[in-house]
Amino acid sequence: MSSKPTTIAIVTQPPKTIAVGDVFVVTIKATLSTGAAAPYVPITANVTSGGGISLQSASNFLDSYFGPQLAKGATNGDWPELDDDRAQMITDGNGLAVFKLRVRSGIPGNYSVYFSAGSTKSRKTSPFKLGNAVYSVTVNSFPTHALKVAGEDLPKTLYFDDTDVEITVNDVSGAPITPSIVQAMVFRASTFEVVSGWESRNMTEEMLRVAKGDVESSEKLKTIYSLIVEGSRRLGDGSSQVNSGASFEYDGLPVHAGSGKYRFSNPRLVVSKAGTYRTQFLVQGIASSSSHALSDATVKLYSKSELTKIQWANNAAILSMIALMFLGLWMRLRKV
C-alpha cells in the first residue's frame, strides 16, 4: 500500500492579518486513499494569491503591468517568500503537521497558503492580508559610470567605495526603518538592462488618464493599443532575461549608517556585455523605483586599437593642459 497522501486538509486557518516577519500557525492533516492518516510524510507550504484587492496603490499596480514590461527585468517588488526552514514539515503518526510559518519578505496584498506532497495539493487557506513595515526604498547615491572597454576584456567588474552606494528605508509615515524596528531585515539587489526608448513615455500617467476617464473612448483604445502593442515591440529579443548582462554584488549584510540609511560593503557591478544597466534595491521585498536613473551604468565596447587612440587623445589633452600651465607660469615670470 502506498504511503503517499491523496488528500491534505486544512485543520486550522491562518489569522486574517499578518505582517512580514510574523510567525503564524497553520495545521494540516494528510490522509491516504483508504481514509487512514498518512504518517511521517514530508509536506511543503507554498504562498499563492488570496484574491481580493491588492494593497498596492493604483500607480504601483499600473507600473507593475506596464512599466517593467518595457524593461529587461525591472521589478516592483518580491512575491511573498516563506522561511525555508519553516516551510517543510513531516506529519506525525496521526498524519498531522503543525506549521509555524513566517513570511520573510514580500509586497503587501491578499494571499493564501496551500500545502503539497508531490502531486497532491491542499485547498487554499482562507486569505490573509499581508502588511509590511517597509513602505519605500530610495537610492541616495550610486556611482554613475560610462565605461569604455574592449570586448575581449568582458566580463568587467566595476569596484565602488563602501560609501558610494547608499539607500534609505522608510515606513508609510516617512519615518526611517532601523534594525531595532525590523529584525532580520532581508536585502536584495536586482539589475536590469534599460531598453532604448523605454522611458520616452510615461506609461503610468497614460493609464491613469484612462482609468480616470479623462480621454474619449477612441483615444482610450489608441492608448491601450500603444501601451501594449507598441510597447511590446520595443522589448526586442531576450527581453525576458533578467540580469543577463550585469549584476550588482556586495559582501555580507548592508550596514546601517543611521536614520534609516544603509551602505554596502565592497560594492561592485559585474558587467558581461554592452548596455545601460539600472540597479534596484529591495528591502523586505519592497523595491526602489525602476525609473530612478541615478543608479545607471552604461558600458560601451571598443576595439583595442580604438581604446588606445582614446587613451592617447586623453593623454595628449592632459599634456596640452600641463604645457599651457607652464607657458602661463613662464610668461608671468618674464614680466617679473
Backbone torsions as a table, in degrees:
resi	resn	phi	psi	omega
1	MET	NA	134.4	-178.9
2	SER	-72.9	140.6	177.3
3	SER	-93.6	4.8	-179.8
4	LYS	-73.8	128.5	-179.1
5	PRO	-70.5	145.9	176.5
6	THR	-104.2	-16.8	175.9
7	THR	-139.2	145.5	173.0
8	ILE	-128.7	115.6	-176.3
9	ALA	-104.7	143.6	175.5
10	ILE	-83.9	119.5	-179.6
11	VAL	-90.9	-46.8	176.3
12	THR	-126.1	141.9	-174.8
13	GLN	-94.3	157.3	175.5
14	PRO	-72.4	163.0	175.0
15	PRO	-65.4	163.8	-176.9
16	LYS	-74.6	-24.8	-179.9
17	THR	-129.8	131.1	-179.9
18	ILE	-136.6	140.0	175.4
19	ALA	-104.7	148.6	174.7
20	VAL	-55.9	128.4	-177.8
21	GLY	101.5	-18.8	179.1
22	ASP	-74.2	148.5	172.5
23	VAL	-99.4	130.0	177.6
24	PHE	-133.0	153.8	-171.3
25	VAL	-110.3	133.3	172.5
26	VAL	-134.6	132.0	179.4
27	THR	-110.3	137.2	178.5
28	ILE	-126.6	162.2	173.6
29	LYS	-133.3	128.3	179.5
30	ALA	-103.4	136.5	-179.9
31	THR	-130.5	156.6	178.6
32	LEU	-87.2	175.1	179.6
33	SER	-63.3	-23.3	179.3
34	THR	-79.5	-10.5	-176.0
35	GLY	96.1	-8.7	179.1
36	ALA	-78.2	159.5	179.2
37	ALA	-64.1	147.1	176.7
38	ALA	-101.7	96.8	-175.0
39	PRO	-82.3	148.6	170.6
40	TYR	54.9	47.2	179.3
41	VAL	-112.6	131.7	177.6
42	PRO	-70.4	132.4	-179.9
43	ILE	-124.5	140.6	-179.5
44	THR	-118.2	135.4	176.2
45	ALA	-92.5	141.2	-179.0
46	ASN	-136.3	145.4	177.3
47	VAL	-94.4	138.9	176.9
48	THR	-141.4	170.6	-179.9
49	SER	-64.7	140.1	179.9
50	GLY	-100.8	2.2	-178.5
51	GLY	78.3	-177.1	179.9
52	GLY	80.7	-168.9	-176.1
53	ILE	-94.7	130.7	178.5
54	SER	-67.2	154.0	177.9
55	LEU	-82.9	-3.1	177.8
56	GLN	-65.1	149.9	175.4
57	SER	-69.5	162.1	178.1
58	ALA	-58.6	-38.4	-179.4
59	SER	-63.2	-47.5	-179.9
60	ASN	-64.8	-37.6	-179.7
61	PHE	-60.7	-47.3	-179.4
62	LEU	-68.1	-38.4	176.9
63	ASP	-58.5	-40.9	-175.6
64	SER	-64.9	-24.7	179.8
65	TYR	-97.2	-30.8	-174.0
66	PHE	-114.3	-37.4	-178.6
67	GLY	-64.4	-63.1	-175.8
68	PRO	-62.0	-24.7	179.6
69	GLN	-65.6	-19.1	-179.3
70	LEU	-99.1	16.2	174.0
71	ALA	-134.3	165.9	-179.3
72	LYS	-96.6	86.8	173.7
73	GLY	97.5	14.3	175.2
74	ALA	-65.0	153.5	-177.5
75	THR	-134.0	150.0	173.3
76	ASN	-110.4	16.6	177.7
77	GLY	130.8	166.8	-176.1
78	ASP	-96.6	142.5	170.3
79	TRP	-62.2	145.4	-179.1
80	PRO	-52.9	137.3	-177.3
81	GLU	-124.3	127.9	178.4
82	LEU	-86.2	150.0	171.6
83	ASP	-59.6	126.6	-177.6
84	ASP	-59.3	-40.9	-175.9
85	ASP	-72.6	-9.5	177.6
86	ARG	-107.0	-11.7	-172.6
87	ALA	-86.8	-3.8	178.3
88	GLN	-128.2	132.6	178.6
89	MET	-139.1	161.1	174.7
90	ILE	-113.7	131.9	-179.2
91	THR	-63.9	152.7	177.3
92	ASP	-84.9	-168.8	-177.7
93	GLY	-63.5	-19.5	179.4
94	ASN	-99.6	10.2	179.2
95	GLY	79.0	9.4	-178.2
96	LEU	-95.2	147.6	173.6
97	ALA	-141.6	127.8	179.3
98	VAL	-103.9	110.9	-179.3
99	PHE	-92.8	128.3	171.7
100	LYS	-108.3	85.7	-170.3
101	LEU	-85.8	157.1	176.5
102	ARG	-145.6	125.7	173.7
103	VAL	-84.7	114.5	-174.4
104	ARG	-83.3	-25.0	178.3
105	SER	-163.6	161.6	176.8
106	GLY	152.4	151.5	178.8
107	ILE	-76.1	148.5	179.4
108	PRO	-60.3	150.9	179.0
109	GLY	162.5	-173.1	178.2
110	ASN	-101.6	125.6	-175.2
111	TYR	-137.1	166.8	173.1
112	SER	-136.0	171.6	175.0
113	VAL	-123.2	140.7	169.4
114	TYR	-128.3	164.5	-173.8
115	PHE	-125.1	146.4	-175.5
116	SER	-139.1	151.4	172.4
117	ALA	-142.0	97.6	-173.0
118	GLY	67.1	-127.6	-179.7
119	SER	-86.3	-6.5	-179.6
120	THR	-84.2	128.3	-179.8
121	LYS	-128.2	147.5	175.5
122	SER	-83.7	172.0	166.9
123	ARG	-70.2	167.2	175.8
124	LYS	-74.5	147.6	172.9
125	THR	-68.9	171.0	172.0
126	SER	-62.7	146.9	-175.4
127	PRO	-69.0	151.2	173.9
128	PHE	-129.0	152.5	179.6
129	LYS	-94.5	119.6	-178.8
130	LEU	-93.0	127.1	175.2
131	GLY	-109.8	163.3	-178.4
132	ASN	-143.3	126.7	179.4
133	ALA	-63.1	-30.6	178.4
134	VAL	-81.4	128.4	-179.6
135	TYR	-110.7	-37.3	-177.9
136	SER	-144.4	148.7	175.1
137	VAL	-127.6	123.2	-176.4
138	THR	-119.7	134.2	175.9
139	VAL	-84.2	117.3	178.7
140	ASN	-86.2	-41.3	-178.1
141	SER	-151.2	143.0	177.5
142	PHE	-159.3	125.4	-177.0
143	PRO	-64.5	115.9	177.8
144	THR	-83.0	123.7	-175.9
145	HIS	-119.5	139.0	167.1
146	ALA	-115.1	93.7	-171.0
147	LEU	-96.5	130.3	176.5
148	LYS	-111.2	117.4	-177.7
149	VAL	-135.4	157.5	172.5
150	ALA	-78.7	142.4	-177.0
151	GLY	-55.5	-35.9	-177.9
152	GLU	-73.7	-10.0	178.6
153	ASP	-87.5	-7.0	178.1
154	LEU	-79.3	148.1	-0.8
155	PRO	-70.0	149.7	-177.5
156	LYS	-122.5	137.8	179.4
157	THR	-108.7	124.4	174.9
158	LEU	-94.0	118.9	180.0
159	TYR	-98.3	133.2	179.2
160	PHE	-113.0	162.3	172.4
161	ASP	-76.9	157.2	-178.3
162	ASP	-61.9	-22.6	-179.1
163	THR	-95.9	-0.3	-175.1
164	ASP	-75.6	-32.8	-175.3
165	VAL	-112.3	120.4	-177.4
166	GLU	-142.7	139.1	176.2
167	ILE	-127.6	159.2	174.3
168	THR	-119.9	136.4	-179.4
169	VAL	-116.7	126.0	-177.2
170	ASN	-128.2	158.3	172.8
171	ASP	-90.6	-174.1	-173.9
172	VAL	-65.1	-24.8	179.3
173	SER	-85.8	-6.8	-177.1
174	GLY	94.8	-2.3	178.9
175	ALA	-73.1	146.6	-178.8
176	PRO	-69.0	144.2	174.4
177	ILE	-96.7	119.3	-179.4
178	THR	-112.9	164.2	179.6
179	PRO	-59.0	-24.9	179.3
180	SER	-73.8	-22.2	-180.0
181	ILE	-86.5	-46.4	179.6
182	VAL	-118.2	115.2	180.0
183	GLN	-82.2	152.2	175.9
184	ALA	49.7	54.7	-179.5
185	MET	-65.4	142.7	-178.1
186	VAL	-106.8	118.8	-180.0
187	PHE	-111.2	147.4	175.5
188	ARG	-154.1	147.5	175.1
189	ALA	-117.6	142.4	-179.7
190	SER	-133.8	125.6	-178.3
191	THR	-113.4	131.4	178.8
192	PHE	-130.1	159.7	178.8
193	GLU	-89.7	129.7	179.9
194	VAL	-81.7	122.8	180.0
195	VAL	-76.1	139.9	179.1
196	SER	-59.0	126.6	178.9
197	GLY	85.2	0.3	-176.9
198	TRP	-57.9	-40.0	-173.9
199	GLU	-100.2	15.7	-178.9
200	SER	-72.8	-17.4	177.4
201	ARG	-132.7	147.9	178.6
202	ASN	-89.3	93.6	-176.3
203	MET	-62.6	-43.0	-177.8
204	THR	-62.8	-42.0	-179.1
205	GLU	-62.2	-40.9	-179.5
206	GLU	-66.9	-39.7	179.8
207	MET	-70.2	-34.9	177.5
208	LEU	-64.4	-36.9	177.2
209	ARG	-62.9	-40.4	178.4
210	VAL	-64.9	-44.9	-178.3
211	ALA	-62.7	-34.5	-179.1
212	LYS	-82.1	-9.4	-178.6
213	GLY	77.7	25.0	-177.9
214	ASP	-80.7	-0.3	-178.4
215	VAL	-128.7	157.1	177.9
216	GLU	-72.4	162.5	-176.5
217	SER	-56.6	-45.6	-179.0
218	SER	-63.5	-37.7	178.9
219	GLU	-68.8	-33.9	176.7
220	LYS	-59.3	-48.6	-178.3
221	LEU	-61.3	-41.9	178.3
222	LYS	-61.6	-42.9	-179.0
223	THR	-63.5	-48.3	-178.6
224	ILE	-64.3	-41.7	177.0
225	TYR	-58.5	-45.8	-178.5
226	SER	-62.3	-45.2	-177.3
227	LEU	-64.0	-43.8	-174.5
228	ILE	-84.1	-52.1	-174.1
229	VAL	-76.9	-54.6	-179.4
230	GLU	-64.6	-38.5	179.4
231	GLY	-61.2	-45.2	-179.4
232	SER	-65.4	-31.4	178.1
233	ARG	-64.8	-29.5	-178.2
234	ARG	-78.0	-6.8	-177.5
235	LEU	-65.5	-45.7	-178.4
236	GLY	78.1	174.5	-179.3
237	ASP	-68.2	145.1	175.8
238	GLY	73.8	17.8	-175.5
239	SER	-68.1	-20.1	-179.2
240	SER	-86.8	-3.2	-178.8
241	GLN	-82.5	113.8	-179.3
242	VAL	-88.4	136.5	176.5
243	ASN	57.4	30.8	-177.1
244	SER	-75.9	-18.9	-176.6
245	GLY	-118.3	-15.5	-178.3
246	ALA	-160.7	155.5	175.8
247	SER	-148.8	138.8	177.2
248	PHE	-91.0	130.7	-177.9
249	GLU	-128.7	155.3	175.8
250	TYR	-157.3	168.0	-177.0
251	ASP	-102.9	141.4	174.1
252	GLY	62.5	-152.2	179.4
253	LEU	-100.0	146.7	175.5
254	PRO	-57.1	148.8	-176.7
255	VAL	-101.0	130.8	178.1
256	HIS	-76.0	122.2	-177.9
257	ALA	-100.5	9.3	-179.7
258	GLY	100.7	149.4	175.9
259	SER	57.4	35.7	177.2
260	GLY	75.6	10.8	179.9
261	LYS	-95.3	137.7	-177.7
262	TYR	-129.4	139.4	178.1
263	ARG	-121.7	161.3	-172.1
264	PHE	-115.5	138.2	-178.4
265	SER	-84.0	129.8	179.9
266	ASN	50.5	53.1	-178.7
267	PRO	-69.8	146.0	-178.0
268	ARG	-159.7	154.3	177.3
269	LEU	-119.5	118.7	179.5
270	VAL	-97.3	117.1	-174.8
271	VAL	-114.0	132.8	-178.1
272	SER	-115.2	-8.0	176.4
273	LYS	-156.9	165.0	-178.7
274	ALA	-67.7	150.3	178.8
275	GLY	153.5	175.8	173.5
276	THR	-107.5	124.4	-173.8
277	TYR	-119.5	139.6	-179.9
278	ARG	-122.6	133.9	-179.2
279	THR	-104.3	130.0	172.7
280	GLN	-108.0	149.0	178.7
281	PHE	-116.5	134.1	-178.8
282	LEU	-118.4	131.8	177.3
283	VAL	-126.4	122.6	-175.3
284	GLN	55.0	27.4	178.8
285	GLY	90.7	-7.4	179.9
286	ILE	-90.7	129.1	-171.6
287	ALA	-103.0	147.1	169.3
288	SER	-69.7	163.6	-173.6
289	SER	-61.5	139.9	177.1
290	SER	-80.5	-8.4	-178.1
291	SER	-104.7	13.7	-177.0
292	HIS	-88.9	98.7	-173.8
293	ALA	-72.2	-6.3	-179.7
294	LEU	-57.7	-32.3	-175.1
295	SER	-97.9	33.2	179.1
296	ASP	-88.1	146.9	170.7
297	ALA	-136.0	125.6	-177.7
298	THR	-109.6	128.1	-178.5
299	VAL	-115.7	124.4	177.6
300	LYS	-118.8	140.8	-177.1
301	LEU	-98.9	139.6	175.9
302	TYR	-135.6	159.9	173.4
303	SER	-78.1	166.0	179.7
304	LYS	-59.4	-40.6	-178.3
305	SER	-67.4	-39.5	178.7
306	GLU	-64.7	-40.9	178.7
307	LEU	-64.4	-36.7	178.3
308	THR	-64.4	-41.5	178.3
309	LYS	-63.8	-41.6	179.2
310	ILE	-62.6	-42.1	-179.8
311	GLN	-65.0	-41.5	178.7
312	TRP	-64.4	-40.0	179.0
313	ALA	-63.6	-41.7	178.2
314	ASN	-63.7	-42.9	179.6
315	ASN	-64.4	-39.4	179.4
316	ALA	-64.5	-39.8	178.7
317	ALA	-64.0	-40.7	178.8
318	ILE	-65.0	-44.6	180.0
319	LEU	-63.5	-37.6	178.3
320	SER	-63.5	-41.0	178.4
321	MET	-63.6	-41.4	179.4
322	ILE	-64.9	-42.6	179.6
323	ALA	-61.7	-41.8	178.8
324	LEU	-64.4	-38.0	177.8
325	MET	-62.4	-44.7	179.8
326	PHE	-67.7	-36.4	178.5
327	LEU	-64.0	-43.3	178.2
328	GLY	-62.7	-41.7	178.9
329	LEU	-64.6	-41.3	-180.0
330	TRP	-64.0	-40.0	178.5
331	MET	-64.3	-40.3	178.0
332	ARG	-65.0	-38.7	179.4
333	LEU	-66.9	-36.4	179.5
334	ARG	-64.3	-38.4	180.0
335	LYS	-66.2	-30.8	178.5
336	VAL	-71.5	NA	NA
